[in-house]
Amino acid sequence: MMPDDLGHRTATAPAEFPDSPLSRVIRQPLILGLFLPVQSGGWSASLLSRTTDWTFDYNATLTRRAEELGFDLVFGLAQWASKGGYGGISKYREESLDPFIAVTALSAMTQRILLISTIHALFGPWHPLHLAKFGATIDHISGGRWGINVVTGYSPREARMFGGQHIEHDRRYEMAGEFTDILCRLWGETEDLTLRGKFWSLEKAFVTPKPVYARPILVNATGSPAGIAYAATYSDLVFITSPAGHEIDAALAALPAHNAVIKAAGAERGRELRTIINPMIVCRETDREAQRYHQAILDAADYGAIEGFVSHQQTGDAIAWKAHGDKHRALGGNIQIIGSPEHVVDKLIGLKRAGCDGIQVAFFDFAPDLEFFGDAVLPLMKQAGLRSA
Ligand SMILES: Cc1cc2nc3c(=O)[nH]c(=O)nc-3n(C[C@H](O)[C@H](O)[C@H](O)COP(=O)(O)O)c2cc1C
């Protein structure tokens, strides 16, 4: 809360309202999100047959089902791929919906679930005033359920598509900081705003309606010192990756220290940060069946797509993914959990103990895998105290 001119204290973040959608979600022992496959191929460069589809109808069905099952949030990534996507027989990720537009439509079709969309704030001629206005609009459509994952653009190729140049890593966070600062001021100011920033200026700018709970939910995805400093200043939720690569036990060993650094950075600024990690989950009745299915996914690897995706990632400067190799990409995901429902829940308990406040799951075959997760894993999560009713 911030004191105003008369000494009253005014809420500046959605978590300060006990009845905000974000407050409801962060009361869960382990926040549960679904990573929407708004891009063709989802996270898996494999040709094994599956239902996973980038289309709006498919993602809308998943979102409604996730809401029914009690998931807390859905999330869409944003990418700018060239013709042929990342290559291979599948033209991996060639097709993708813009998550901001997709999530805006989803917000009118849902009642409770949070909807987070990624935006490359520094690409093209985005002005904070655009996003303040668009964000206030979706905030009202969704009743305070919308959040923005602010990304700065790790890929030089994507920056060049907009006629721009790749900007140095930490300078991007400096720019994103000013951008977000202006957003928050526009959402909070009750008078016209005039300012001359280092990167953006405004003259008598005003945004109304104001967001329902002070401002939309702010999110960023990072593993770097500059990104953590940004998160500590602005974000409610931080998407993290494993500093030790995709293998779950290595991740569980490395995550306590990583989470502690991020939370300490927030605490230094008097803020409580919540971290969310995204496991790719392959779950079947038994460990053996899950491993067999995993093997079938690997056997159908689209090697051209894996190579294309890995070389795309290597042209970027994302620090959070530095420890991630390429062998696991046929299945994909930042970390992988493969096994029976009991095995999966055991690892989720491990993630909670390692200091993660939430998970955002991805699947190979989203629609049936989400059903199986709802039937077999969620009840065990409740029994284990990871989810409350
Ligand atoms: C869960 C998650 C989702 C992400 N979504 C996107 C995205 O949609 N678009 C994008 O360009 N980068 C995305 N990123 C990459 C981040 O923007 C960033 O480049 C990466 O986390 C490295 O940040 P760092 O260099 O600060 O460590 C995502 C990262 C994570 C962990």
The ligand as a Gaussian input file, in Angstrom:
#p B3LYP/6-31G(d) Opt

LIG

0 1
 C        7.760000     -20.237000     -18.577000
 C        8.481000     -19.358000     -19.559000
 C        7.784000     -18.772000     -20.596000
 C        8.425000     -17.951000     -21.509000
 N        7.714000     -17.420000     -22.522000
 C        8.361000     -16.685000     -23.462000
 C        7.655000     -16.185000     -24.568000
 O        6.460000     -16.434000     -24.696000
 N        8.325000     -15.468000     -25.500000
 C        9.660000     -15.190000     -25.382000
 O       10.213000     -14.515000     -26.236000
 N       10.345000     -15.634000     -24.322000
 C        9.736000     -16.387000     -23.389000
 N       10.440000     -16.884000     -22.345000
 C       11.874000     -16.547000     -22.257000
 C       12.076000     -15.343000     -21.388000
 O       11.517000     -14.198000     -21.955000
 C       13.558000     -15.095000     -21.154000
 O       14.210000     -14.833000     -22.365000
 C       14.212000     -16.254000     -20.487000
 O       13.470000     -16.648000     -19.366000
 C       15.611000     -15.880000     -20.077000
 O       15.598000     -14.769000     -19.271000
 P       16.936000     -14.258000     -18.601000
 O       17.919000     -14.011000     -19.705000
 O       16.556000     -13.037000     -17.835000
 O       17.356000     -15.397000     -17.707000
 C        9.817000     -17.706000     -21.398000
 C       10.521000     -18.280000     -20.350000
 C        9.872000     -19.111000     -19.437000
 C       10.673000     -19.719000     -18.315000

